[in-house]
Amino acid sequence: MSMNKSSELYERVKGLFSSQRLCVLSTDLNGQPYSNLVAFAANDDLRSIIFATNRKTSKYSNASLNRRVAVLVDSRTNTRSDFDKALAVTAIGVVEEVEGIQGKEYARILISKHPSLERFIHSESSAIMRVYVELLIVASFSKTEVINFR
């Protein structure tokens, strides 16, 4: 499925990304998957997922060695209704550290969603990271759809 901003699917994903504060970032650690919870924000066009991390973390060094990552955002509540209502979106893409004017803009976006993280986001040891999303795999319990940005 190609991207259509007016589509119901796009709006569902956009709503999920705006309502959730945490995602699971998966990187590569010596050939093994490595996952972390991170606070995130996304651009309105869903092409960028933004997070901050300390440069001394495994996720930062993993992302520096292999820029291919996956990000999982989901709506589960761990209740029976998840079988009918839960939505999970896997974003596949390439991560990079963003600095300069663009880094400041991404920091502003992150802080607007996570004001309690402002000090961490502006810390000298923190990196503003952007996942350039190539593919969104949108899954409910019984259906999977794809938004392909390629």
Secondary structure, 3 states (H helix, E strand, C coil): CECCCCCHHHHHHHHHHHHCCEEEEEEEECCEEEEEEEECEECCCCCEEEEEEECCCHHHHHHHHCCEEEEEEECCCCCCCHHHHCCEEEEEEEEEECCHHHHHHHHHHHHHHCHHHHHHHHCCCEEEEEEEEEEEEEECCCCEEEEECC
